[in-house]
Amino acid sequence: MERAILRGVPAVLAVAFLLTAAWGVYSAIPFTPGGPKDAVLNVITERKAIAQVGLSPTARQLSAMRETVEVLILPTNVMNIMAGLLAAVAVSLACLLPRAKSPADIAPASRWERRGPVLIFLILVTAFAMAPVSIPQFIGSVGLLGLFLMCATAILSQLSALSSRYEIPFLFLLSCWMLLLSWSGINNDHIVETGAVSSKGESVASSANRSFNELLAEWYESRTDRNRYVSPKRYPLYIVAAQGGGIYAAYDTARVLGVLQDRCAAFGSHTFAISGVSGGSVGASVFVSLLKLKAPTTDPARCKDQTKPNSELFADGGSLANRASQILDHDLLSPLISGLLFGDVLQSVLPRDFPVFDRARALDRSLESAFDTPTDLASGGPTSMLAPLKNPLRNSFASHWHAKAQWPALLLNTTDVRSGERRIMAPFDFGRDPQKMLPVSGNGELANIKLSTAAFLSARFPWVTPSAWFRDKSGNITYLVDGGYYDNSGLVTAQELMAAIKTSDLKDKVEPKLIILTGAPGAVDPIGGLHEPLDPIRAMLNSWGTRPVEAIRSADQTLNISPDAANTVRILRLHGLLYNLPLGWRLSGGTVDLISAEDPLPGQCRGDGNATDKTNVFDADCLLKDLEKELL
């Protein structure tokens, strides 16, 4: 009986695991071709055709574009095949396991079999630490997971065998040792990296120790097109709030702002700041870095011909939108996975910290590496690898902006673990509570933090990326996580900045406007059983997800309070037309196409596009129409 249980229970668990995985993959299929969402494919086809050929695509052009858009159906077919394969493997395993040898019949492991897995694991850890981006990207996320499972299975099997041989619970003792180290914190390697490359020619301290009024006045005086706005017209000043959401929010933020900049050259110089959270911070950092490298415009022109398609305007290779897409289309997930499964696993058993194993640093470097081979935005031609000094993501956060810059400042939001308060990385102080500002300028403890590190410091969402810590001059330790814990919309910071501008000395000369990049409100999920144990968790998670919606609604109602101020707040919703967008750090080709289908397009704003108009489907189209009117 005992022998049957020992042989049967693992087999049942293995088969059950595979069958559950097969059902999970099948249940996650986003839509069925030819079903009710087929009409959405037609909308996507039409928008991508307009972006490609112009306002009036022919039937043949629409048919050709529909064939291109059919790639969005590919995940459905692939997931059907995956579910079938998993089910087939489960059935095969159920047939083969009864014939497998029992542990007693297996020959003892050789010396190489005992020591080899540990040696291979250490070699992989060393390789990933020396080349944290290129090697993991070559292997891929699935390959990394397979390598880890093989090493872990072999090592844990040997520990289990040793426990039986010497009658010592090695696995239990190892678990206790790891818990003790984690509780003590002595091996926490997730310290904030402060190794920014010095950016020559930049006035890093230009914004330090200066009042907000002084910086705003210098910013306004350096706008070369300010004389076009004669009283009673005020100078349009845009503040962008970019909501969190992992890689899809990063891609959407950089893509939308890039298209607006490509079509309206003055947009960047009129945008004073971007308040980013999580993925929104990453996308905003990519956009600002690209705009910073772009050849400066001494006298920004009006918005480009709105009758021309995006493809014609961006064909010279100098498109910020296209370059931002290329950067964020890189594999940012594999370096993170390698650090999580190899470096941080080894770190968990070591009695001191080795920051080289920190998986967050691998994520930083993967974004820097993706930025290293850009299109030359000045000439439109390809370039070789960027020198470290030319990659803004490797430079210090403090050096990314100055008052005369023709690109926006970054306000990156994080959350303090101990107090639960919002903490902001910004190149200037504003608002009534300077304690919320992290020390990223002057002689602050984080003055030498890289822009890439600052961006991902705002994107430390649960478990995937770890909390980060730094020690202040008093010796106190601050732990920081994703800014979305406090406010996933970025609106609280954006509205504080808007209030500071409205009470500044320039309140009669500039007209602040708020652009909100966010997702469409999701459908309410049906509540299942287990109400007593699960309802508190459900309520907590759902209320956390609802806060950005409430914040956006409040901003819309309080700032768009009169007909004259109807466009003070513009809300750009990313709909996620076919399925829920992913929160990880890798996008599929279909998801990229899905997000880019919502690019701002000319001539597509139906109705007047204001907050009370319900006829428009894609808000970005109406923002483009507004910019054409506002940017003289």
N, C-alpha and C positions, 0 to 999 in steps of 0.2 A: 504493500500500500504506500509506504513512505517513498519507495523508489519510483512508483508511478506518479506520485505528486511532484517529486523533484524533477521528473522529466516532463510532465504534462503542463504544469503551471507556467513555466517560461515560454513554452510553445504557444499556449493560449494567449498570453500577454503579447507576444510578438505578433501574432496574427491579428489580434484585436487592435494593436497600434497601427498596423498597416491599413486595415479596413477603415478605421476612424480617419486616418489621413486621406484615404481615397474619397470618403464621404465629404470631408472638409473641403477638398479641392473641387469636387463636383458642386457643392453648395455655394461656393464662392464665385461660380461662373457669372459674370456681370450681366449678360443679356443673351438672348437667343436670336440669331440672324432671321430676319423676316418677321420678328415679333413686333410688339408695340413701340419699341425704341428705334425701329427702322426709320421713322420720321425724323428722329434726331440726327441720324446719319445723313439725311438729305440736307438738314440745316448746316451741318459741318461741311458737307460737300460744297454748298453754295458759298459759304464764307471763305473757304480756302480758294475757291475759284476766283472770287472777287479779289482776294489778296494777290493772286497770281496774274490774272489777265485784265482786271479792271471791273468797272461797275456793272457791265452788261455782258456776262459770259454767254456764249452760244450753247445750244443743246449739246453739240459735240464736245465742247470744252467741259461742260458739266459731267458728261458721260465719262470722259477721260479722268476727271478728278475723282469721280465716284470709285473708279477702279483703284486709284491711289488710296482713297480713304478706307477701302475694304480691309486694309492692314489692321484697322481697329477691331475687326472680327477675329483676327488671328489668335488672340489670347483665349477666346472661347473654344476654338478648335484644339489648341494646345492643352488647355486644362481638361477637356474631355479625354484626350489621349493619356494625360498624366493620371487621371483618376482611374482609367481602365488598366494602365500598367501597374499601379499600386495594388489594385484589386487582384490582378493576375499574380503578382508576386506573393500576395497574402495567401492565395489558394495554393500556389506551388510550395510555399513554406509549410503550410498545413499538411501537405502530402509528404514532404521530405523529412520533417523533424522527427517523426516516430522512428525513422531508420538511422538517425544520428547516434553516434557513440555516446555512451555515458562518460562523465568526467573520469570515472575510475579506469576506463579502458584506454584513455589517452596517455601517450608516453610523456614522462616528465620533460619540462622545457629545458632546452640547452642553455648554456651560458649566454650565447648571442640572443636567444629568444627572450631571456630575462632582462638583459641590459640594453638590447638594441632599441626598443621603443623609447626608453628614456633618452638615449643618445640622439635618436632622430628628432625627438621633441625639442631638445636643447639646440640642435643644429638649426631647426626651423625658427626657433625663437631668436637666435643670433642673426639669421638671415633677414628676418622681418625687422629687427631693430636696426640693422645696417642699411636696408633698402625698404623703408616702411611703405612706399607707394608702388614702385615698379613691380616688385615680385608678387605682392598680393593681387595686384590688378592682372598680372599674367595668369595667375592660378584661378582667380575668380572666387566669388562667394561660396558657391556650391562645392568647389574643390577644396577650399579652406575648411569648410565644415566637415567634409569627408576625411581630410587629413587629421583633423582634431579628434573625430570620433574613433578613428583607427588607433591613434596614439593613446587616447584615454582608455579605450577598451583593453588594449594590451597592458597598459601600466596598472590599471585597477584590477585586472585579472591576476597579475603577478602579486599584487599586494594581498588579494584575497587568498591566493595559494600560500603565501608566506604566513598569513594569519592562521590558516589551518595547520600548517606544518609546525609552527612554533607555539601555537595556541595563545597568540598575542593579537588583540584587535587593532591591527595597524590602520585600517580604514577609519575606525572610530577615533583613534588617537590623532590621525591626520586631520580629520574634521574638527576636532577640539582645538588643535594647534591653529588652524586657519581662522576659526571663530575668535580665539584669543587675540591673534594679531589684528583682526578686523576691529574688534572691540577697543583695543588699545590705540589704534590709529598710527602706530609707529611705522607702518609700511605703506601709508597712503601716498602714492606717487603722483596724485593728480594736482600737484601744485601748478599755479598759473605760470606759464612760460613767459619770461620777459627778455627774450633775446632778439629783439627787432634789429634789422639791418639799418644802419644810419642812412638817411636819405639826404644826400648832399644837395644844397641849394634850397632846402625847405626850411622855413622859419618855424621850428617845432614849438618854440615857446611864445610865438606871436600872439596867441590867444590867452595865455596864462596871465593871471593877475590883472585882467582888464575887465571893466564892467560890461554888462550885457548891452547897455545903451551905447557905449563906445563902439563895440564890435558891430552892432546893427547899423549904426550911422556910417561906419567905414564900409560895410557891405553895400549899403544903398549908394553911397557916393562912387563906388567902383563899378556900378552898373552903367554900361555905355549907352543903353537905350532908354535911360530914365527920362530924358528930355522929350520923348515922344508922348509922355503922359502929362498933359496940361490940365490944371485944375478946371473942373471938379474931378477929372479922372485921377485915380490913385494908382500907384505902381502895383501890379499883381504880385503877390508873394505867396508861394505855394508851400504848404507843409504836408508831407505824406506820412500816413500811418500804415505800416505794412504788417499785416497779421501773421502769426505763426502758422506752421503746418508742414514742417520738414522740407523735403526737397521740392515738393510741388509748390509750396509757398515761395521758396527761393527762386524757382524757375519763373513763376508767374510775376513776381515782383520785378526781377531783372528784365524779363521779356516785355512787360507792359510799359515800364518806364523807358526801356530802350526804344520801342516803337514810337512813343510820344516824342522822345528826343530826336529820333531820325526824321520825323515829319516836321517838328517844330524846333529849330536849332536854339531858340531862346528859352526853351523849357528848363534846361539845366541851370541857367544863370538866374532864372526867376524862382527856382526851388531853393528855399533857404535851408530846409532840414528834412530828414527822413527819420521818423521814429519807428524802429524795427523791433520785432520780437521773433525769436527762434528762426525759422526758415526765412521770414521776412528780413531779418538782419543780414543773413547770408546773401540773399539776392540784392539787397540795397548796397552791401559792401562791394559786390561785383560790379554793379551799375556805376557807382561812384568811382571805382578804380578805373574802369574803362573810360569814363568821361574825363577823368583826370589826365589820361594818356592821350586823349584825342587832341588834335591840333586846335589851339585856342581860337575862338571866334571873337574878333575885336568889335564887330558890330552885328549882333545876331539879326538874321533876316526874319521876315514873316514866315508863317508855316508854309510848307511846300504845297505845290499844286495838288489839291485834294481829289482831283479826277484821275490821277495816276495811281496804278496799283502799287502795293508795297514792294513787290518783286522788282519793278522798274526803278523805284527810288533807291533800293538797297543793293542794286546789282554791282556797284563798284567795289564791293568788299569792305566798305567803310561803315557798315551798319552795326550800331551798338547792340541792337536786338539780336541779330544773327550771331554776333560774337559771344554775347552773354549766353545764348542757347548752346553754343559749342562748348563753352566752359562748364556749364552745369549739366551737360549731357555726359560728362566723364563719369567714370565709376568711382564715386566717393565712398561706396559701401565696403568694398573689399579691404582697403587699408584699415577701416574701423573694425571689421570682423576679425582680421588677423591680430590686431592689438587686443581685442576682447578675449579671443580664444587661446592665444599663445602668450603674449607678453604679460597681460594682467593676470592670467591663471598662474604663471610662474611667480609673479610678484606676490600673489596671495599666500605663498608658503615661505617667503623670504622675510627675515626679521628686520629689514630696513628698506627704505624706499629707493627705487631706481627709476627716476622720471623718464628714462629712455623707453621704458615699457608702457608708458601711459598711452592708451588708445586714442585719447583726444588729440594728442600731438600728431598721430598718424593722420587723423581727419584734417587737421590744419594743413599739413603738408600736401595732402591730396588736392586741396583746393588751390594751393599755391602752384603746384605742378600743373594743374589744369589751365592756370592763367599764363603759364610760361611760354606757350606757343601761340600767341594771338595773331589775328589779322592786324596788320599795321593800319591803325585807324586814321593815320595822317595821309598815307599814300594809297591805301587800298590793297597793297600787296602783302604776301606772306612774309614773315620774319623768322629768323633763327630763334633759339632759346633766349628769353629775356635775361639780361644781366640782373643779379639780385637787387641792385639799386633801382632798376627800372620796374620792378614788380611791386606795386603799391601794397599788396597784401602782405609782403614781407617787411615793409617799413612799419614804423611805430604808428599806433592809432592816433596819437597826438599830432602827427605830421600830415594827416590826411586832409586837413582843412585849415584855411586861414580866411580872414575877413574879406580879402580881395578875390577869393577863389570863385571861378565861374561854374562851380559844381556844389551840390548841397553838402551840408554837414550831416554826420551820422549820430543819431541818438539811439544807442543800443541798450535795451532793457534786460535786466536780470532780476533774480529774486534772492534775497538773503535767507539762507536756510534757517538760521537761528531766530530771527525776528519776523520772518515772513514778509518783510517790507520790500518795496521796489527799489532797486539800485540801478543807476543810469551811468553809462559811459558816454561822455559828451565832451567836445572840445571847448565848451564854455559853460559857466554856471548860469542858471536861470531859475525862476520859481522862488517859492518862499522857504524851501527846506534844502539848504546846501548839503546837508548830511546825506541826502540821497545820492549825491554825486560820488562815483568811485574815483580814486586818486590816479587818473590816467594822464595828467599833464603836469608841467613844472617839475618839481622834485618828488612827486607822488610815488608810492610804492609800485604802481603799475604804469609808470610813465614810459617804460620801454616795452610795453606789451605790443605784439604784432597786430596788425589789422585783422588778419585771418583768425588769430586766437580770440580777439575781442568779438568777432562775428559769431564764432562757435561757442563762446562763453555765454552768449545770449540764447544758444540753442542746445542747452544741456537737458534734453527731456529724458524722462525716467528710464533708468537702467541701460538704455542703449548707449548713452554718453554719460560719464560720471559727473558728480558735483566737483567743482574746482575750489581750491583754497589758496589764500595768501595771508601772510603775516604783516600786520601794520607796524608802524614805528614804536608803538607801545607794547608790542609783543602779542597782541590779541590776534586770533585767527578768525578770518571771515570765510564762510563757505557760500558759494554761489551756484545757483541752478538756473534752469530755463526761465526767461522772463514771463512765459505764459502761465506759470503758476499763479502770478499776481494778476496779470492783465494780458490776455492773449491777443488783444487788438492793437496795442501800441497807442491807444487813444488817450489814455490818462496823461502820458508824457506830451503827446502832441497838443492836447488842449491846454496844458500848463504853458507850453511855449507860445501858443496863440494868445493866451491871456497876457503873457509878458510883453508881447509885441503890441497888443492893443493898449497897454498902459505906458508904452515907451514914448520917447520924444518924437518918434516918427509916425505916431498913430494917425496923423492927418495926411501923410504922404504915401503910405503903403496900405494895401488892402489884402490882409491875410486870408487865404482860402485853404480849406482842408480837403485833401484827397485821401480817401480810405480804401485800401486794397484789402478785400476780405473774401471769405467764401459765402456761398448762399446758405441760408439756414437749412439744416438737415431735417429729414422727416423724423417724427417721433417714433422711437422703436417700441414695439409691443412689449409689455412687461410679462415675464414668465412667472413661474412659481417661486418657492422658497422666499416668501416675502419677509419674514422676520429676520433671517440672517443677511439677505442681499439688498433689501430696500434702502437701508442707510448708505450702502456703497453706491447703489444706482443713483440715489438722490444727490450724493456728493459729486459724482462724475458728471451727471447731467446738468447740475447747477453750474459747475465749472465751465462746461461747454456753452452754457447759455449766457454767461457774463459778457462775452464780446458782442453778442447780438443786442443785449440790453444797452451796452455802452454806445454802440453805433446808433441805435434808435434814439437814445437820449441826446447825442450830439446833433443828430439830424433835427430833432424837435427844438432844441434850445438855440442853435446857431442859424438855422433857416427860419427865422421868426417873422420875416416881412418879405413882401414881393421884391424889394430891392436887394435883399440878402438871400434870394432863393437858391443861388448857386455857391453860397459860402461853403457848403459841405457837398462834396460829390462822392458817392459810394460806388465803387467798382467791385462787383461780385463775380467771383470765379465759380461757375455753376457746377463743374464736374458733370458733364452732360450725360455720360453713359454709365459711370460707376463711381464709387467713392475713391478719391485720389489718395495715393500712398503717402505715409508719413516717414518713410525711410530715407536713405541717401543714394538711391539709384532709381532712375526713371526708365521705363520701357519706351520703345519707339512709338507705340500706340498712344501712351499717355502724353508724350511730348506733342504729338499731333493734336491730341484732344485739347491741351492747354493753349497751343498756338492758334487754334481755331477761334479763340475768343480775343485775339489781337484787336486793338482799335482799328476800325476800318472807316474810310471816308464815305459819306453819302448814305450811311446806314442808320443814322439816328432818326427814329420815327417820333413824331410829336415834337414837343419842345424840349424833352429830355430832362425836365426838372423833377424835383423830388416827388411831386404829386402825379406825374405822368406815368401811367402803367402800360403804355403801348410799346415802349422800347424793351428789347430782350437783353441786349448786351450794353451795359452802362458805359464801357470804355469808348464806344462809338460816339456817344453824346459828349463825353469829356473832350475828345478830339475836336468836335464841332465847337465847343466852348473855347478851347485854346486858340482856334483860328480867329475867333472874335476878340479875345482878350489880349493876345500878344501882338502888339502893333508893330 
